[in-house]
Amino acid sequence: MATMNFGGVEESVVTREEFPLEKAREILKNETIAIIGYGVQGPGQALNLRDNGFNVIVGQRAPSKSYDKAVADGFVPGETLFSIDEAAARGTIIQYLLSDAAQIACWPALKPKLTAGKALYFSHGFGITYNDRTNITPPEDIDVILVAPKGSGTSLRRLFVEGRGLNSSFAVHQDATGRARERAIALGIGIGSGYLFETTFKREVYSDLTGERGTLMGAIQGIFEAQYNVLRKHGHSPSEAFNETVEELTQSLMPLVAENGMDWMYANCSTTAQRGALDWKNRFRDAVLPVFDELYNSVASGHEAQVSIDSNSQTDYREKLEEELRELRESEMWRTGKVVRGLRPENA
């Protein structure tokens, strides 16, 4: 592992240069990688592994839209596409990529397939970290590992096709074979990670749940709504409010941050914008810091996990979710966004 300096803190990371794809293929040459679940992370990881030359099969219930997608993506029923039970029996590495709720439901059927020497792979630390609530306790004679891409399965695949990579964390929860670490890193390289940084199952799920509820999804939508509504309240048109709240951020400024950092983005904006941003950033930081403290404590206590388990296990969960998403989709702000996106030059 290479040691790198992150903002003055030394960390060990794994890069493609020191752990090339050829080495990953050699480590996993005798493995059958069974992707269990072809929903959010499954397609991206399965296709990237397959395109990188690994032996990949998929386990997905049928009939289902996900099963049909796997067929459309070239997985052949009876050859590389099976029921969950059969894929788990055939695999030597079981990539358990079902949703958290589905992992809980399928665990009693999956556990007997986890025979000695196999590896159980997660892309989220939820099931293991909260096993007092999920009842996911693996046998002691298998490896239990994690590779968590820092983004959606769609982004993982898109960046792979573009010849780029999505950074991932990795962790070893249980090393029964003495090969758990090299298996995890090889799989991380195989799915197309940009680089890999080490974590634990607990740290992964704590940071992940905090991020999803915070700056990645929950907080950003809340901030969007607040600014958009203030602008509309003061007479600004929907188009103006949306462009100043969302479009300029996503299409102009965030790409600059991604390219060279926040300071570089500031330096490439007007001096008026720089002064205002520097003057107001601390007020926003101080205002939301107590909310983030409350959020992290809610994650660490297991409260957020229990809310997720309870809501996802309800029989009408999907209907309730769709209604909440419909309200978001049909809000004035995001109906305006649909029009604005259609007016972008590439869509005109």
HUZI-V902957 format. One record per pair of residues at least 12 apart in sequence whose ideal C-beta (glycine too) atoms are under 8 Angstrom apart, sorted by the first residue. I is the first residue (numbers start at 1). J is the second residue. Records with the same first field share a line. If there is no record, write none. Layout:
I->J + J
This chain:
1->13 + 14 + 18 + 198
2->14 + 15 + 18
11->197
12->197 + 198
13->195 + 196 + 197 + 198
14->170 + 185 + 188 + 189 + 195 + 196 + 197
15->195 + 196
16->165 + 189 + 193 + 194 + 195
19->185 + 186 + 189
20->189
21->52 + 53 + 189 + 190
23->186 + 189
24->52 + 185 + 186 + 187 + 189 + 190
25->52 + 53 + 54 + 186 + 190
27->179 + 182 + 183 + 186
28->54 + 55 + 93 + 183 + 186 + 187 + 190
30->92
31->54 + 55 + 92 + 93 + 183
32->55 + 57 + 90 + 91 + 92 + 93
33->49 + 54 + 55 + 56 + 57 + 91 + 92 + 93 + 95 + 187
34->57 + 58 + 59 + 87 + 88 + 90 + 91 + 93 + 94 + 95
35->49 + 56 + 57 + 58 + 59 + 87 + 95 + 97
36->59 + 60 + 84 + 87 + 88 + 94 + 95 + 96 + 97 + 98 + 106 + 110
37->59 + 60 + 66 + 84 + 96 + 97 + 98 + 99 + 102
38->58 + 60 + 66 + 67 + 69 + 70 + 97
39->66 + 97 + 98 + 99
40->97 + 99 + 152 + 153
41->97 + 123 + 149 + 152 + 153 + 156
42->58 + 60 + 66 + 95 + 97 + 153
43->69 + 70 + 73 + 153 + 157
44->149 + 152 + 153 + 154 + 155 + 156 + 157 + 160 + 191
45->95 + 97 + 123 + 149 + 153 + 156 + 191
46->58 + 70 + 73 + 75
47->73 + 157 + 160
48->156 + 157 + 160 + 190 + 191 + 192
49->187 + 190 + 191
50->74
51->160
52->190 + 192
54->190
56->80
57->75 + 80 + 81 + 82 + 87 + 90 + 91
58->70 + 75 + 80 + 81 + 82 + 87
59->82 + 83 + 84 + 85 + 86 + 87 + 88 + 91
60->81 + 83 + 84 + 87
61->83 + 84
62->83
67->81
84->106 + 109 + 110
85->109 + 113
88->110 + 113 + 114
89->113
91->118
92->117 + 118 + 119
93->118 + 119 + 121 + 183 + 187
94->110 + 113 + 114 + 118 + 119 + 120 + 121
95->121 + 123 + 187
96->110 + 120 + 121 + 122 + 127
97->123
99->312
100->124 + 126 + 127 + 134 + 308 + 309 + 312
101->308 + 309 + 312 + 313 + 317
103->126 + 127 + 134 + 136
104->127 + 134 + 135 + 136 + 309 + 313
107->127 + 134 + 135 + 136
111->138 + 139
114->138 + 139 + 142
115->142
116->139 + 141 + 142 + 176
117->141 + 142 + 176 + 177
118->142 + 143
119->142 + 143 + 144 + 145 + 177 + 180 + 183
120->138 + 142 + 143 + 144 + 145
121->145 + 146 + 147 + 184 + 187
122->144 + 145 + 146 + 148 + 201
123->146 + 147 + 148 + 149
124->146 + 148 + 204 + 205 + 208
125->146 + 148 + 171 + 200 + 201 + 202 + 203 + 204 + 205 + 208
126->205 + 209 + 305 + 308
128->144 + 173 + 201
129->201 + 202 + 205 + 206 + 305
130->205 + 302 + 305 + 309
132->302
133->302 + 305 + 306 + 309
134->309
138->174
140->174 + 176
141->176
142->174 + 176 + 177
143->172 + 174 + 175 + 176 + 177 + 179 + 180 + 183
144->172 + 173 + 174 + 180
145->170 + 171 + 172 + 173 + 180 + 181 + 183 + 184 + 187
146->169 + 170 + 171 + 172 + 173 + 184 + 199 + 201 + 204
147->168 + 169 + 170 + 184 + 187 + 188 + 191 + 193 + 196
148->168 + 169 + 170 + 199 + 204 + 208
149->166 + 167 + 168 + 191 + 193
150->166 + 167 + 168 + 169
151->166
156->191 + 192
159->192 + 194
160->192
164->194
165->192 + 193 + 194 + 195
166->192 + 193 + 194
167->193 + 194 + 195 + 196 + 197
168->188 + 191 + 193 + 194 + 195 + 196 + 197
169->196 + 197 + 198 + 199 + 204
170->184 + 185 + 188 + 196 + 197 + 198 + 199
171->184 + 198 + 199 + 200 + 201 + 203 + 204
172->184
173->200 + 201
205->299 + 305
206->296 + 299 + 300
209->299 + 304 + 305
210->292 + 295 + 296 + 299
213->295 + 299 + 304
214->292 + 295
219->288 + 291
221->328
224->245 + 246 + 333
225->333
227->241 + 244 + 245
228->241 + 242 + 245 + 246 + 333
231->244 + 245
232->332
238->332 + 333 + 336
239->336 + 339 + 340
241->333 + 336
242->333 + 336 + 337 + 340
243->340
245->333
246->333 + 337
247->337 + 340
251->344
253->265 + 269
256->268
266->278
